[in-house]
Amino acid sequence: MNKLFQGKKVAVLGLGLSGLATLRFLLKQGVKPTLMDTRLKVSGLEAIAPEKVDGIYLGELDANRLAGMDVILVSPGLDTNHPAIRFAQMQGTQLIGDVELFALSLNSAEKAPVVVAITGSNGKSTVTTLVAYMLQCSGIKAIAAGNIGLPVLDALAETDTEVFVLELSSFQLDTTYSLKLKAACNLNVTEDHLDRHGTMAAYAAAKQRIYQHAELAVYNALDPLTKPVTAVPEQIAISLDGAGYAVVQHQGEAWLQVAGSPLIKVAEMSLVGQHNQFNALSAAAVALAAGASREALVQALKSYQSLPHRCALVANHKGVRWINDSKATNVGATLAAIAGLRAEVTGKLILIAGGDGKGADFTGLAEVLKQQVDSLITLGKDGPAIAALVPGALQVADLTAAVKAAAAQAQPGDLVLLSPACASLDMFKNYEERGRLFSDAVQKVLV
């Protein structure tokens, strides 16, 4: 691997989780990189010996310094359309990400582990962790890494890994070229990150990059933007009313059908909602391709625990269920949550939404809000834009006020759903903090 960078000037741009993992990886390979970050203060730098690197530069990016590099390893959080980065590329500087470095490392190995990957606007963390769990239940050493939190280059340190299960964002895919996958899954493409990609076409094209070197493509039969636009040797289309993978009536009950035969009763699954039935089918297709057994799929689907902030039950108090779906940071995620949960609600569905819409068009919510949501409470920067979609929406100042307003009207059989359809950074550090504060407010208000 060090030969790849031999005689070249290498920069690590962006020193967050993936950037620092990239630095650690390069140092082990004997590479002495230049470090850069647009922030003036970066945690973790104090542990780096100055003699191990070729300079540390913080603050505004210097276009000429970047252009003097042969290779820039850019973190996914940095916009590659930044003028200084674009200038460097125009001068011939190569731009890659940590996932590409991961791919190059495996491609040069004598015997590489199996790699599968999942992308999509919504649901990819659930499917990624579910695939890893299905494989683990099969007795296979599998690790979930990537956008889910564990940097891919840190995951490489687990040398006995048999299958890497990667969650990949559009930003990561933008700088990935050589990743060979046993199976690639694109769950859905709904409006998101347009502040970075500019257009839906560019965003969808970034997601399509997951199929570049895949043996199997698993895609959403009802979302044409997920269907491979280039040839992939094998393809599986997933939908709840499909053929090989679907929800079917069997022995008088609803079952998940996997690879053409019934696998498990829907009622026996730990996950709830139609969107999670789709996620489970997608995960099953990927896990089977990576070597999982059908018996392990059943075990996993019965015992899998939902990830925090993803349609997670916070409380069931006096017949009212409170659901934390703070991870719903775009319109598509909120639509999926409503569609998945509405059928289970015997009373009213009370929705709490709003935050920073990142330039999104909220009109796609309007019909669903009118037909399937009985009460709408909004907050945050774009709360007024969402409230304007339906008459009678209540606008509040913060999460505690939203929870109090919901509690005041909720009756047995109702469901209160925090599913913001927006990012959180206008009011919170991240969606995790938003979800925790919602859960705290629910517990305090219900006491």
Backbone torsions as a table, in degrees:
resi	resn	phi	psi	omega
1	MET	NA	-37.7	-178.8
2	ASN	-64.7	-22.7	177.4
3	LYS	-65.9	-27.2	179.8
4	LEU	-60.0	-33.6	-176.8
5	PHE	-110.6	9.6	-176.9
6	GLN	-61.4	126.7	178.9
7	GLY	74.3	11.9	-177.8
8	LYS	-115.1	151.5	175.5
9	LYS	-91.0	121.2	-173.1
10	VAL	-118.4	134.5	176.3
11	ALA	-120.0	142.6	169.1
12	VAL	-105.5	115.7	-175.2
13	LEU	-109.6	113.3	-175.4
14	GLY	99.8	113.1	-170.8
15	LEU	-115.9	46.1	171.4
16	GLY	-85.4	-152.6	-177.9
17	LEU	-57.7	-52.0	-176.5
18	SER	-70.8	-34.9	179.4
19	GLY	-65.2	-43.4	178.8
20	LEU	-69.1	-34.1	174.9
21	ALA	-64.8	-39.6	176.6
22	THR	-61.7	-43.3	178.2
23	LEU	-60.2	-47.4	179.9
24	ARG	-58.9	-41.4	-179.6
25	PHE	-64.0	-45.8	-178.6
26	LEU	-64.4	-41.0	-179.7
27	LEU	-62.3	-37.6	177.2
28	LYS	-65.8	-26.8	180.0
29	GLN	-88.1	1.8	179.3
30	GLY	81.4	15.7	179.1
31	VAL	-91.8	137.0	179.8
32	LYS	-110.1	91.4	-173.0
33	PRO	-88.2	162.4	167.9
34	THR	-89.3	139.1	-178.7
35	LEU	-109.3	136.2	179.9
36	MET	-140.9	147.0	174.9
37	ASP	-154.8	145.3	-179.7
38	THR	-75.5	-16.4	178.5
39	ARG	-82.8	152.5	179.2
40	LEU	-87.1	-21.3	177.4
41	LYS	-127.3	127.1	-178.6
42	VAL	-131.8	120.9	179.4
43	SER	-73.7	143.1	178.6
44	GLY	101.9	-17.2	-177.8
45	LEU	-68.1	-26.0	-177.3
46	GLU	-64.6	-20.1	-179.2
47	ALA	-86.6	-2.6	-176.7
48	ILE	-96.9	120.9	177.9
49	ALA	-69.3	124.5	-176.6
50	PRO	-54.7	-34.0	-178.4
51	GLU	-71.1	-13.1	-179.2
52	LYS	-82.2	-16.1	-176.6
53	VAL	-124.4	165.9	-177.2
54	ASP	-102.3	51.3	178.4
55	GLY	101.6	148.0	176.9
56	ILE	-126.9	123.4	-176.1
57	TYR	-126.0	119.0	-178.3
58	LEU	-115.4	151.6	178.4
59	GLY	100.7	-152.8	-175.6
60	GLU	-56.8	134.5	-177.5
61	LEU	-71.3	137.0	177.7
62	ASP	-96.2	110.6	-176.1
63	ALA	-59.1	-40.6	-178.8
64	ASN	-68.5	-37.4	177.9
65	ARG	-65.2	-42.3	178.1
66	LEU	-63.6	-42.2	-178.8
67	ALA	-66.3	-20.1	177.9
68	GLY	-79.5	-4.0	179.9
69	MET	-90.1	148.1	173.1
70	ASP	-83.1	-37.8	-178.5
71	VAL	-136.3	132.8	172.3
72	ILE	-115.6	122.9	174.0
73	LEU	-96.3	103.1	-171.0
74	VAL	-99.7	137.8	177.3
75	SER	-76.0	149.7	-176.5
76	PRO	-64.4	-20.6	-179.8
77	GLY	-74.4	-11.7	-179.1
78	LEU	-96.7	132.8	-178.9
79	ASP	-73.1	117.1	-179.2
80	THR	-70.9	-6.1	174.9
81	ASN	-86.9	2.4	176.8
82	HIS	-55.7	133.8	-176.3
83	PRO	-52.7	-39.1	-178.3
84	ALA	-67.2	-37.2	178.9
85	ILE	-70.5	-42.2	179.1
86	ARG	-63.7	-38.1	177.9
87	PHE	-61.9	-43.9	179.6
88	ALA	-61.5	-41.9	178.6
89	GLN	-62.7	-38.6	179.9
90	MET	-65.3	-24.3	178.7
91	GLN	-88.5	2.0	176.7
92	GLY	102.3	3.1	178.3
93	THR	-69.6	134.4	179.2
94	GLN	-83.3	135.2	-178.7
95	LEU	-117.9	118.2	177.7
96	ILE	-137.7	167.3	178.3
97	GLY	-114.0	-179.1	-177.8
98	ASP	-67.9	-28.3	178.5
99	VAL	-68.3	-36.6	176.4
100	GLU	-66.6	-39.6	177.1
101	LEU	-64.1	-39.5	174.2
102	PHE	-58.6	-46.3	-179.2
103	ALA	-63.4	-44.8	-179.6
104	LEU	-62.9	-37.0	179.2
105	SER	-65.0	-45.2	179.4
106	LEU	-69.1	-36.4	-178.9
107	ASN	-64.9	-24.6	-179.8
108	SER	-92.0	-4.7	-179.0
109	ALA	-78.3	149.2	179.7
110	GLU	-66.1	-43.6	178.7
111	LYS	-134.4	100.6	-175.2
112	ALA	-88.2	147.2	173.7
113	PRO	-66.4	165.3	173.5
114	VAL	-72.5	141.7	176.0
115	VAL	-127.6	131.1	171.3
116	VAL	-125.1	157.7	-176.7
117	ALA	-146.3	149.8	-178.2
118	ILE	-130.1	134.2	171.0
119	THR	-132.6	-176.8	-177.2
120	GLY	140.2	155.2	178.7
121	SER	-69.1	-34.6	-175.1
122	ASN	-140.2	144.7	174.0
123	GLY	90.7	-5.3	-171.7
124	LYS	-69.4	-31.7	178.0
125	SER	-68.2	-41.4	177.4
126	THR	-61.6	-46.8	-178.1
127	VAL	-67.2	-39.7	179.5
128	THR	-60.4	-51.1	-178.4
129	THR	-68.5	-32.4	178.6
130	LEU	-68.9	-41.3	176.5
131	VAL	-60.6	-47.1	179.8
132	ALA	-60.0	-40.8	-179.1
133	TYR	-68.4	-39.7	176.5
134	MET	-59.6	-41.8	179.4
135	LEU	-68.3	-41.5	178.7
136	GLN	-63.3	-38.9	176.4
137	CYS	-65.6	-19.9	176.9
138	SER	-87.2	1.1	-178.2
139	GLY	82.8	16.3	-179.1
140	ILE	-100.9	133.2	177.8
141	LYS	-75.6	101.4	-177.5
142	ALA	-121.5	143.7	179.4
143	ILE	-127.7	132.9	172.9
144	ALA	-91.4	130.5	-175.8
145	ALA	-150.4	176.3	178.0
146	GLY	102.5	-135.2	-176.5
147	ASN	-62.0	-16.5	-177.6
148	ILE	-73.6	-14.8	175.5
149	GLY	141.2	-42.5	178.5
150	LEU	-84.4	113.8	179.9
151	PRO	-58.0	142.1	-174.9
152	VAL	-61.2	-33.0	-178.3
153	LEU	-75.3	-27.4	171.5
154	ASP	-71.0	-36.7	178.9
155	ALA	-62.1	-30.8	179.4
156	LEU	-61.1	-21.7	-179.4
157	ALA	-67.4	-21.0	176.6
158	GLU	-81.3	88.4	-169.0
159	THR	-71.7	-14.8	-179.8
160	ASP	-95.9	11.6	-179.9
161	THR	-64.9	132.8	177.7
162	GLU	-96.3	-33.3	179.1
163	VAL	-139.3	125.7	170.3
164	PHE	-93.6	128.2	176.8
165	VAL	-112.1	109.5	-172.1
166	LEU	-105.1	131.4	165.9
167	GLU	-93.8	124.3	-175.6
168	LEU	-122.9	129.4	175.7
169	SER	-86.8	167.6	176.4
170	SER	-62.6	-33.4	179.6
171	PHE	-66.0	-41.0	178.2
172	GLN	-67.1	-41.2	-178.7
173	LEU	-66.3	-30.0	-180.0
174	ASP	-57.4	-29.8	-176.6
175	THR	-115.6	27.6	179.7
176	THR	-119.5	132.8	-173.5
177	TYR	-131.3	-24.2	-167.6
178	SER	-120.8	14.2	-173.2
179	LEU	-77.2	115.9	179.6
180	LYS	-94.6	124.8	-173.6
181	LEU	-122.1	137.5	171.4
182	LYS	-67.9	-39.5	176.8
183	ALA	-147.5	138.5	177.2
184	ALA	-123.5	131.2	-176.6
185	CYS	-123.4	128.8	174.4
186	ASN	-120.1	106.6	-170.5
187	LEU	-75.0	-42.6	-175.5
188	ASN	-171.2	157.8	174.9
189	VAL	-133.9	103.0	176.6
190	THR	-120.8	161.5	-171.4
191	GLU	-55.7	120.3	179.8
192	ASP	-165.8	154.0	174.8
193	HIS	56.1	28.0	179.4
194	LEU	-71.0	-18.2	174.9
195	ASP	-66.8	-18.5	-179.9
196	ARG	-106.9	-47.0	-176.3
197	HIS	-82.7	-23.8	177.5
198	GLY	90.9	-51.4	-177.8
199	THR	-135.6	159.6	175.6
200	MET	-63.5	-35.0	-179.8
201	ALA	-62.6	-42.5	178.9
202	ALA	-67.6	-39.3	178.9
203	TYR	-64.4	-46.5	179.1
204	ALA	-63.6	-37.8	179.4
205	ALA	-64.1	-37.8	177.4
206	ALA	-62.6	-42.5	178.6
207	LYS	-64.6	-35.1	-179.4
208	GLN	-63.2	-22.0	-177.3
209	ARG	-63.8	-16.2	179.3
210	ILE	-64.9	-23.0	-177.2
211	TYR	-88.0	1.0	-170.3
212	GLN	-51.3	-47.0	-176.9
213	HIS	-130.3	42.1	-176.6
214	ALA	-95.6	144.7	174.3
215	GLU	-84.2	-32.2	-179.5
216	LEU	-133.3	133.4	173.8
217	ALA	-109.3	124.8	174.4
218	VAL	-110.5	120.1	-174.3
219	TYR	-138.6	171.7	-176.4
220	ASN	-89.0	113.3	-177.3
221	ALA	-60.9	-24.1	-177.1
222	LEU	-97.2	3.3	179.6
223	ASP	-126.4	97.0	-176.0
224	PRO	-60.0	-22.6	179.8
225	LEU	-70.4	-15.0	179.2
226	THR	-93.3	-13.9	-178.9
227	LYS	-71.0	132.2	-178.3
228	PRO	-56.4	133.7	178.0
229	VAL	-93.7	-9.1	174.4
230	THR	-119.0	164.5	-175.6
231	ALA	-67.9	131.6	172.3
232	VAL	-126.6	132.4	-173.0
233	PRO	-50.5	-41.5	-178.9
234	GLU	-135.2	142.0	-178.7
235	GLN	-134.9	142.9	174.2
236	ILE	-129.7	122.0	177.0
237	ALA	-96.4	130.7	-176.4
238	ILE	-109.9	131.6	168.2
239	SER	-157.1	157.7	-176.7
240	LEU	-66.6	-25.2	179.2
241	ASP	-113.6	31.0	-178.8
242	GLY	-81.7	-150.6	-176.0
243	ALA	-111.8	-83.6	-176.1
244	GLY	-63.8	-35.2	178.5
245	TYR	-122.8	116.5	-173.6
246	ALA	-169.3	176.2	167.4
247	VAL	-103.8	122.9	-174.7
248	VAL	-128.1	160.2	172.4
249	GLN	-85.6	125.2	-178.7
250	HIS	-145.5	127.5	-178.5
251	GLN	54.2	36.4	176.4
252	GLY	78.5	8.3	-179.3
253	GLU	-136.6	164.3	177.6
254	ALA	-79.7	129.0	179.2
255	TRP	-126.3	153.8	165.6
256	LEU	-80.8	127.6	173.8
257	GLN	-101.6	125.7	-176.8
258	VAL	-126.1	126.3	179.8
259	ALA	53.4	39.2	171.2
260	GLY	91.6	-4.3	179.4
261	SER	-139.9	148.5	-178.2
262	PRO	-58.6	138.5	-176.1
263	LEU	-112.8	-50.3	-173.0
264	ILE	-154.6	145.8	174.4
265	LYS	-66.7	136.9	177.7
266	VAL	-57.7	-37.3	-178.5
267	ALA	-65.0	-19.3	-179.5
268	GLU	-89.0	-8.5	-179.6
269	MET	-73.7	144.7	176.2
270	SER	-76.2	-28.1	177.8
271	LEU	-79.8	145.4	179.8
272	VAL	-119.4	157.1	176.7
273	GLY	95.9	147.0	-179.0
274	GLN	-63.4	-33.8	179.3
275	HIS	-63.6	-33.3	178.2
276	ASN	-78.9	-22.4	171.0
277	GLN	-66.1	-42.0	175.7
278	PHE	-63.0	-44.4	178.6
279	ASN	-59.8	-41.2	-179.1
280	ALA	-64.9	-40.7	178.1
281	LEU	-64.2	-42.9	179.2
282	SER	-63.3	-44.3	179.6
283	ALA	-62.7	-40.4	-179.8
284	ALA	-61.8	-41.4	-179.6
285	ALA	-63.8	-42.5	-179.8
286	VAL	-69.4	-44.6	-176.9
287	ALA	-64.6	-40.6	177.7
288	LEU	-61.4	-40.3	179.2
289	ALA	-63.2	-29.5	-177.9
290	ALA	-90.6	1.2	174.2
291	GLY	111.7	5.6	179.9
292	ALA	-69.6	154.9	176.2
293	SER	-97.1	155.6	178.4
294	ARG	-63.0	-37.5	179.1
295	GLU	-61.2	-39.8	179.2
296	ALA	-68.3	-34.8	176.7
297	LEU	-59.2	-44.7	-180.0
298	VAL	-62.4	-47.6	179.2
299	GLN	-57.4	-45.3	-178.0
300	ALA	-65.6	-44.1	-176.8
301	LEU	-68.6	-24.2	177.0
302	LYS	-80.6	-29.2	-170.3
303	SER	-115.9	-5.7	-178.7
304	TYR	-61.0	135.7	178.1
305	GLN	-102.4	131.1	-178.4
306	SER	-58.3	146.2	175.0
307	LEU	-70.4	150.8	177.5
308	PRO	-59.3	144.8	173.3
309	HIS	69.9	16.9	178.5
310	ARG	-126.5	87.9	-177.3
311	CYS	50.4	44.4	-178.6
312	ALA	-93.4	134.7	178.9
313	LEU	-72.2	120.8	179.2
314	VAL	-91.4	-42.1	-178.3
315	ALA	-159.4	151.6	170.2
316	ASN	-128.7	94.4	-169.5
317	HIS	-119.3	117.4	179.0
318	LYS	54.0	41.0	175.7
319	GLY	81.7	4.2	178.0
320	VAL	-109.2	126.1	177.6
321	ARG	-97.0	136.9	179.1
322	TRP	-115.0	121.0	-173.7
323	ILE	-116.6	129.1	177.6
324	ASN	-98.9	107.8	175.4
325	ASP	-122.0	47.5	-176.9
326	SER	-61.1	-23.9	179.3
327	LYS	-66.9	-11.9	178.4
328	ALA	-73.2	84.1	-174.8
329	THR	-96.7	9.2	175.5
330	ASN	-146.9	168.5	-175.8
331	VAL	-59.9	-44.1	-178.4
332	GLY	-58.2	-38.8	-179.7
333	ALA	-66.1	-40.2	178.7
334	THR	-68.5	-40.8	176.3
335	LEU	-60.1	-40.4	179.6
336	ALA	-65.3	-41.4	-180.0
337	ALA	-64.6	-44.5	179.5
338	ILE	-63.3	-45.8	179.9
339	ALA	-62.0	-38.0	-177.3
340	GLY	-73.9	-29.2	-173.4
341	LEU	-103.0	-22.9	-172.1
342	ARG	-54.8	-41.6	-176.0
343	ALA	-65.1	-21.1	-177.8
344	GLU	-90.7	-3.4	-175.2
345	VAL	-96.3	118.2	179.1
346	THR	-85.6	-23.3	179.7
347	GLY	-109.1	-133.8	-178.6
348	LYS	-88.7	149.5	169.2
349	LEU	-104.6	115.0	-179.2
350	ILE	-104.7	119.3	-175.3
351	LEU	-107.0	131.8	170.8
352	ILE	-108.2	120.8	-174.4
353	ALA	-140.8	166.3	175.9
354	GLY	121.8	162.1	-175.6
355	GLY	149.4	-143.8	178.2
356	ASP	-99.1	110.7	-175.9
357	GLY	-76.9	-3.4	177.9
358	LYS	54.3	35.6	177.2
359	GLY	81.0	11.4	-176.1
360	ALA	-73.4	156.2	174.0
361	ASP	-93.2	116.7	-175.7
362	PHE	-87.2	-1.9	-174.2
363	THR	-61.8	-23.7	177.5
364	GLY	-64.9	-16.5	177.9
365	LEU	-82.9	-22.5	-166.5
366	ALA	-55.3	-52.1	-175.5
367	GLU	-64.2	-40.5	179.8
368	VAL	-67.4	-40.4	177.6
369	LEU	-61.5	-38.8	-179.4
370	LYS	-71.9	-37.7	-171.7
371	GLN	-94.4	-30.7	-171.1
372	GLN	-119.7	-12.7	179.0
373	VAL	-107.5	126.3	-176.2
374	ASP	-88.2	-26.9	-180.0
375	SER	-148.5	132.7	-177.8
376	LEU	-118.5	127.6	175.7
377	ILE	-120.8	128.4	-176.4
378	THR	-124.3	157.3	177.6
379	LEU	-154.0	171.5	173.8
380	GLY	86.0	-179.7	-175.4
381	LYS	-53.1	-47.3	-177.5
382	ASP	-104.2	14.8	174.9
383	GLY	-56.5	-44.1	179.5
384	PRO	-60.6	-35.5	179.2
385	ALA	-66.3	-36.8	178.2
386	ILE	-74.1	-41.7	179.4
387	ALA	-59.5	-33.7	-177.7
388	ALA	-68.3	-12.0	-177.1
389	LEU	-74.7	-24.4	-178.0
390	VAL	-138.8	147.9	177.2
391	PRO	-72.8	147.9	173.7
392	GLY	85.4	4.3	178.6
393	ALA	-67.2	144.9	-179.4
394	LEU	-105.1	124.7	178.3
395	GLN	-101.5	132.1	-178.5
396	VAL	-127.8	169.4	-172.7
397	ALA	-85.4	-31.7	-175.1
398	ASP	-155.1	179.7	-176.2
399	LEU	-65.0	-40.4	179.7
400	THR	-60.8	-43.2	177.7
401	ALA	-63.0	-37.7	178.9
402	ALA	-64.3	-43.9	179.6
403	VAL	-64.6	-42.9	178.3
404	LYS	-61.7	-42.1	179.9
405	ALA	-64.8	-39.9	178.6
406	ALA	-67.3	-41.9	-179.4
407	ALA	-63.9	-33.3	-178.1
408	ALA	-66.5	-25.5	-176.9
409	GLN	-110.3	-10.9	-174.4
410	ALA	-73.6	140.9	178.8
411	GLN	-127.2	161.8	177.1
412	PRO	-51.5	133.9	-177.3
413	GLY	96.8	-11.4	-180.0
414	ASP	-83.0	161.7	174.9
415	LEU	-131.6	128.1	176.3
416	VAL	-104.1	121.5	-173.6
417	LEU	-120.0	116.4	167.2
418	LEU	-86.4	107.5	177.6
419	SER	-144.6	87.5	-161.0
420	PRO	-68.2	-24.6	-174.4
421	ALA	62.4	16.5	-175.4
422	CYS	-147.7	157.4	170.2
423	ALA	-71.1	170.5	-170.3
424	SER	-107.6	-7.7	-164.5
425	LEU	-71.2	-6.8	175.1
426	ASP	-75.1	-23.0	-176.0
427	MET	-131.7	-16.3	-172.8
428	PHE	-137.6	168.0	176.8
429	LYS	-67.8	-38.4	-177.1
430	ASN	-167.7	177.9	-178.1
431	TYR	-67.7	-27.3	178.2
432	GLU	-63.9	-45.3	178.7
433	GLU	-63.1	-41.5	177.7
434	ARG	-58.2	-44.8	-179.8
435	GLY	-65.5	-41.4	178.6
436	ARG	-63.3	-43.7	-179.3
437	LEU	-67.2	-33.7	174.5
438	PHE	-63.4	-47.6	-179.7
439	SER	-61.3	-42.9	178.3
440	ASP	-61.9	-43.7	-178.5
441	ALA	-64.3	-39.6	178.8
442	VAL	-60.9	-47.8	-179.1
443	GLN	-61.6	-39.6	-179.7
444	LYS	-69.7	-43.3	-176.8
445	VAL	-69.3	-34.4	-176.1
446	LEU	-81.1	-12.4	179.7
447	VAL	-63.1	NA	NA
